[in-house]
Amino acid sequence: MIGVVITGHGNFPKGLVSTARKIMGDLKNGVIVVTTRQNEEPSNLRERLNEAVEKVSSNEGVLVLTDIFGSSASSVCINMHRNYPVRVVTGMNLPMVFALATYRTASINIDDLASMLEKIGKKSVTRW
């Protein structure tokens, strides 16, 4: 199964996962939330994210969802591709986490899952 790390600022990633679990049920094993801390040294964040990726790493790879492109967390994770089979999708929102809970256990490869989540995330932003 594809490993998952969900990361972002403050309580945002924990809130998304908590809400998804209330609505969708358990997200299964292999999902870790890493929150970034205000004024955290980049080396400390890098270490915590590396540990999380190592814990959920599988032959199928690790998908990382981050809240903001260009943030410390997304930059650290994007650079992990040198050491791990990691794909990073930024701009996460709740519909993406719902889709992740639904499709992660299907026989889908990490690139297709990342593309699907990107499309769902974009489609879920609507202006009325």
FIGUMAR-948743 format. One record per residue: x, y, z of N, C-alpha, C in turn. Coordinates in steps of 0.05 Angstrom, whole numbers, plus 5000, padded with zeros to 4 digits. Layout:
N
XYZXYZXYZ...
REM end
This chain:
128
501749775000500050005000501850255000500950454986502450704985502450835012504850915022505051065047504251345043503351475064502351755063503451915086504452155079505152355099503552605093502052705112500452945109501753155127502553385115504053585130503053865123503354045142502654315138502854475164501854715162502154915184500054875206500954905231499054895254497454645255494954675262493154445265491754365239492354505218490954455192491154165184493454035182493553755173492153565192492453615218491053445237488053475235487153715230484253765227483153625202484553635180483653495156483453195161485453075173485452795178483252715198482952875219480952815239478152825226477653025210475053055196474552825177476652755162476352535143475752275157477052225180476551985195473651975206472652215214469852215224467852155202468452245178466552205156467051945141469551875136470251645119471051395135471651425161472651205176475651215176476851005186479750985189481151015162483451155161484951185137486950955132486750755148488550515147491250585157492950385159495750415168497250575147499550675156501350795137500751085131499251225149498751505146499751655170501551845166502751995188502252295182501552435203501252725202503652855215504853045201507153205212506353495210506053625233505453905233508054075235508154295220510454465222510054645246512254715258512154875282513255155277512055355289512955625285515855655294517455785278520255835283521955585285520955365273522455115274524855135255527155035264529455015247528954825224529754905200529254725177530554455180532754435193534054175197532353995214531054105234529353945252526853855237525654025221523353955205524153735185526453765172527453565153527753295167528753295191529153045206526452915212524553075221521952965228520452855203520752995181519452905156520852655145523452645147524952405139524052165155523752195181522851985199520051885191518352075185515552005178515551845151517051945132517151805106518351525109520451495126521551235130519551045143517951145162515950975176513850865157512951035137510850945119511850845092514450845088515550775063514750485055514150455030513450185019514550164991514349924980515249874953513650044933511350124941509550274923510050574925511750664943512450944946511051084969511551344971510351504992509251754978506751814984505352054975505352254998506252494992506152705012504252925004502452995021500553215016501453445034501853685022502553915038500554135033500454335051498454545049499254765028501754835027502555065011505055004995504955044969507355014952509355234960511855154963513955344970514455365000512655235016513055245045515555075052516455105077518754935085518154645082515754555090515054275088514954175060513754325042513654235014516454235002518054425008520754434997522454195007522254135032523753905043522753655030520153615027519153375016519753344986519653554971520253544943523153454939524953544957527753464955528253184964526353044976526752774986526852574963526052654939525952464917528752344911530852464921533552364917533952104933532552074955532951844973530551654975528151744967525751584970524051614945522351414939520451434917518051604927518351864927516452044939515152214916512452254919511052444902509752644922509852894914508753104931506553254917504253284930502053434920501453664940501553904930501154134948498354254945497654424963495054554962492754374972493454194990491453994998488954115010486753975005484154045017482653795024480453825037478953595048478053395026477053485004476253294983478653124974481053224974483453064967483852844988483452915013483852715034481652505033479252585026477052385022477852194999478752304977479552134954481851944962483752054977485951894986484951655002483151705020481951485037480551285019479351364998477751194980479551024962481551154949483051024928485750914935486750984958489450894966489750594967487750454975487950164978487250024952486350164932485850044906488549984892488449824872490949774857491549994838492550214849493150454834496050524840497550614820500350684826500550964836502751034848503151284862502851524843503751504818503551724799500551774792499051564788496251594781494751704805495351614829494051714853494652014857497152094853497952374856496452544836496252454811494852604790491852624797490652404806487852414813487352614836489052604856488652794879488953084870490853134852491153404842488653494827487553334810485153404795482753444814482453274833480253294852480553554869482953614877483453854893482754104877483454114852482854344835479854364829478654134823475754134817474054214840475054174865473454234888473354524895475054684882475054974887473155094867471055224878468955334861468155614870467455774851466556044857463656064849461956174866459056214861458456504859
REM end
